[in-house]
Amino acid sequence: MPEMLVCTKKILERSGSTLSKDAALADWYKIGILAGLRKAEWAHDKDAAADIHLVAKNIFGDAAAFCIVDIDIETVDRTQLVGPQCLLVATCSVRKMWITFRTQKNGDNGEKKLFTRNPDPSGHCFVSAMYRVYHRFKALVGAWNVAIPLAVYQDPQSKEVLLLTTKDIETSIRAVAAITYSLHPRTNRKELTRWSAHSLQVGACVLLHASIFLATQIKWILRWHSDAFVAHLRNLSMLADAQHQALDRAAAMPNFL
C-alpha cells in the first residue's frame, strides 16, 4: 500500500487539478490508510455516480459519511476549533486533529480518534490531507454546508459536483495497483479484484502488523473490538526480515541459552 500511495501522488502531479476525482481519491487514500477507514465512513456506498443531493443516510437520518462538522482541531497555541472554523488557520498551525465517527460497525457511534500533524514535510500526514479535503469542499460546496459529506470532487466535463462512490474507489485503486505492481488489466484481472474499497481498512491492519504493533494497539488504533483483523494479515518481507533480526539479536546476547 505505501508504494501505491507514491503512485497516486505521481498521477495527481500529472493531473494538475486539485478538484478532480484523482486528487480527491489521493487524499482519501492517505487518510484511509492512516485511519483504517471502512468505505461507508467516508464514501457514498453505492456503485452509481452520486449527486451531492442524494446523500446516503445513517440510522439517525444524518449523512453516513464524514461531514465538515466531524473535524475538530487544536492549534499550537491550544486554541480549539470545530468544523468550518478549522479553515481559519493554516495547516502548519495545527497541533492535533480529531475525527468523529458517526456510525460504526462496532457500535461505538460518535467515537473520536486523535491524529497529529507529521512534522516531516516529506512524510505522509493525516492533517495535511484532511486540509486539502477541506479546501476542496469549500471550493465546490461551501465551508458552511454541514449536511453534505466531505468526499466530493468536480467532474471535468460537466463541472458537476459529485460524491466519491464505491465504484469510483474500485476503478481507481485497481488502476493504481496495476501500475504499481505491473499487472495487466486483462490477463491479471483476477488478481486485481483483490483491491477494492475495503483495501484501506485491510491495508491499515497489514501496515501496523508489519511494523510490529501489538494486537491491542492495532485494535485500538483501527477501532476493532475483536481479533477478526487477523484474517487480513499477510506474509510480508518486513516480517521475515524482523525474524532474522530477532535471531541475530538473540545470538549476540551472552548466555542466551
C-alpha positions in Angstrom: 0.0 0.0 0.0 2.8 2.6 0.7 4.0 2.0 -2.9 0.5 2.7 -4.2 0.4 6.0 -2.3 3.5 7.0 -4.1 1.9 6.1 -7.4 -1.3 8.1 -6.6 1.0 11.1 -5.9 2.6 10.8 -9.3 -0.8 10.5 -11.0 -2.0 13.6 -9.1 1.0 15.6 -10.2 0.2 14.8 -13.8 -3.5 15.7 -13.5 -2.8 19.2 -12.2 -6.3 19.8 -10.8 -6.9 19.9 -7.1 -10.7 19.5 -7.6 -10.5 16.3 -9.7 -11.6 12.8 -8.7 -7.9 11.7 -8.8 -7.0 14.5 -6.4 -9.8 13.7 -4.0 -9.0 9.9 -4.0 -5.3 10.5 -3.5 -6.1 12.5 -0.3 -8.7 10.0 1.0 -6.4 7.0 0.3 -3.8 8.7 2.6 -6.5 9.4 5.2 -8.0 6.0 4.9 -4.8 4.0 5.3 -3.9 6.0 8.4 -7.3 5.7 10.0 -8.2 2.3 8.7 -11.5 3.6 7.2 -14.4 1.5 6.2 -15.9 2.6 2.9 -19.3 3.8 4.3 -17.4 6.1 6.8 -16.1 8.4 4.0 -17.6 7.5 0.6 -21.0 7.1 -0.9 -21.6 3.4 -0.5 -23.2 2.9 -3.9 -21.9 2.0 -7.4 -23.6 4.7 -9.4 -22.3 8.3 -9.6 -23.8 10.3 -6.7 -25.2 13.7 -6.9 -24.5 15.7 -3.7 -28.2 15.9 -3.1 -28.5 12.1 -2.9 -26.6 11.6 0.3 -26.7 8.1 1.9 -28.1 8.3 5.4 -27.2 6.6 8.7 -29.6 5.1 11.2 -30.1 8.5 12.7 -31.1 10.1 9.4 -27.9 12.1 9.0 -25.3 11.7 6.3 -23.4 8.4 6.8 -20.1 9.7 5.7 -17.9 12.3 7.4 -19.1 15.9 7.1 -17.2 19.1 7.9 -18.6 19.3 11.4 -16.9 16.0 12.3 -13.5 17.5 12.4 -12.0 19.3 15.5 -8.5 20.7 15.8 -6.2 22.2 18.4 -3.7 24.7 17.3 -0.1 25.1 18.5 -1.3 27.8 20.9 -4.0 25.4 22.3 -7.0 27.1 20.5 -9.9 24.7 19.9 -11.7 25.0 16.6 -14.5 22.9 15.2 -15.8 22.2 11.6 -15.7 25.2 9.3 -13.7 27.2 11.9 -10.7 25.0 11.2 -10.3 26.9 7.9 -9.4 30.0 9.8 -5.9 28.6 10.4 -3.2 27.2 8.2 -2.2 23.5 8.3 1.1 24.4 9.9 -0.8 25.9 12.9 -2.5 22.6 13.7 -1.2 20.5 16.6 -3.9 17.9 16.9 -6.9 16.8 14.9 -9.9 14.7 16.0 -12.3 13.0 13.7 -15.7 11.8 14.8 -17.0 8.5 13.5 -20.8 9.0 13.1 -21.9 5.4 12.7 -19.6 2.4 13.2 -19.9 -1.3 12.6 -18.6 -1.9 16.1 -21.4 0.2 17.6 -19.2 2.9 19.0 -21.2 5.7 17.3 -19.8 9.2 17.9 -16.3 7.9 18.8 -13.5 10.4 18.3 -10.0 9.4 17.2 -6.9 11.6 17.5 -4.3 12.4 14.8 -1.3 14.7 14.9 0.4 16.6 12.2 3.5 14.9 10.8 6.4 17.3 11.4 8.3 15.8 8.4 7.1 17.8 5.3 8.0 14.9 3.0 6.1 12.3 5.1 2.5 11.1 5.0 0.3 13.4 7.1 -3.4 12.9 8.0 -3.8 16.6 8.9 -2.4 17.9 5.6 -4.5 15.5 3.6 -7.6 16.5 5.5 -6.9 20.1 5.0 -6.7 19.6 1.2 -10.1 17.8 1.5 -11.4 20.8 3.5 -10.3 23.4 0.9 -11.7 21.2 -2.0 -15.0 21.0 -0.1 -15.0 24.8 0.5 -14.4 25.5 -3.2 -17.0 23.1 -4.5 -19.8 23.1 -1.9 -19.1 25.9 0.6 -17.5 25.7 4.1 -20.8 26.1 6.0 -22.7 23.2 4.4 -22.8 20.7 7.2 -25.1 18.1 5.6 -23.0 17.1 2.6 -20.1 14.6 3.0 -16.6 15.9 2.6 -15.6 13.4 -0.1 -16.5 15.4 -3.2 -15.0 16.2 -6.5 -15.8 18.0 -9.7 -16.4 16.3 -13.0 -14.1 17.9 -15.6 -16.7 17.8 -18.4 -20.0 18.6 -16.8 -18.5 20.7 -13.9 -21.0 18.9 -11.7 -20.0 18.3 -8.1 -20.3 14.6 -7.2 -19.7 12.3 -4.2 -17.0 9.7 -4.4 -18.6 6.3 -4.7 -17.6 2.6 -4.1 -17.3 2.2 -7.9 -15.0 5.2 -8.2 -12.7 3.7 -5.5 -12.6 0.2 -7.0 -11.9 1.5 -10.5 -9.2 3.9 -9.3 -7.5 1.6 -6.8 -7.3 -1.3 -9.3 -5.7 1.0 -11.9 -3.2 2.2 -9.3 -2.4 -1.4 -8.3 -1.9 -2.4 -12.0 0.6 0.5 -12.5 2.4 -0.1 -9.1 2.8 -3.9 -9.5 3.0 -4.1 -13.3 -0.3 -6.1 -13.6 -2.2 -6.3 -16.9 -5.8 -5.1 -16.6 -7.0 -8.1 -18.6 -4.6 -11.0 -18.0 -4.3 -10.2 -14.3 -7.9 -9.3 -13.8 -8.5 -11.9 -11.1 -5.5 -10.6 -9.0 -6.7 -7.0 -9.4 -10.1 -7.9 -7.9 -8.3 -8.2 -4.6 -8.2 -4.4 -4.4 -11.4 -2.7 -3.5 -13.0 -0.1 -1.3 -12.3 -2.5 1.5 -8.5 -2.3 0.9 -7.8 0.8 3.0 -9.1 -1.0 6.2 -7.1 -4.2 5.3 -4.0 -2.2 4.3 -4.0 -0.4 7.7 -4.1 -3.7 9.6 -1.3 -5.1 7.5 0.8 -2.0 7.8 0.7 -1.8 11.6 1.2 -5.5 12.0 4.3 -5.4 9.7 5.6 -2.5 11.8 5.4 -4.8 14.9 2.5 -3.1 16.6 0.8 -5.2 19.3 -2.6 -6.7 18.7 -4.1 -4.5 21.4 -2.6 -1.4 19.7 -3.9 -2.4 16.3 -7.4 -3.0 17.7 -7.4 0.4 19.5 -6.0 2.5 16.6 -8.2 0.9 14.0 -11.3 0.5 16.1 -11.6 -3.3 16.2 -13.4 -4.9 19.1 -12.3 -8.4 18.3 -9.3 -10.2 16.8 -11.1 -10.6 13.4 -8.4 -8.3 11.9 -6.0 -11.2 12.0 -7.8 -12.7 8.9 -6.5 -9.7 6.9 -2.8 -10.1 7.7 -0.3 -11.1 5.0 3.1 -12.7 4.6 5.4 -9.8 4.1 9.2 -9.4 3.6 9.3 -6.9 6.5 8.1 -9.6 8.9 10.5 -12.2 7.5 13.4 -9.6 7.9 12.3 -9.0 11.5 12.5 -12.7 12.3 16.2 -12.7 11.1 16.9 -9.6 13.2 15.3 -11.2 16.3 17.6 -14.3 15.9 20.6 -12.1 15.3 20.0 -10.1 18.4 19.5 -13.2 20.5 22.7 -14.8 19.1 24.6 -11.7 20.2 23.4 -11.9 23.8 25.8 -13.7 26.1 24.4 -16.9 27.7 21.1 -16.6 25.9 20.5 -20.3 26.2 
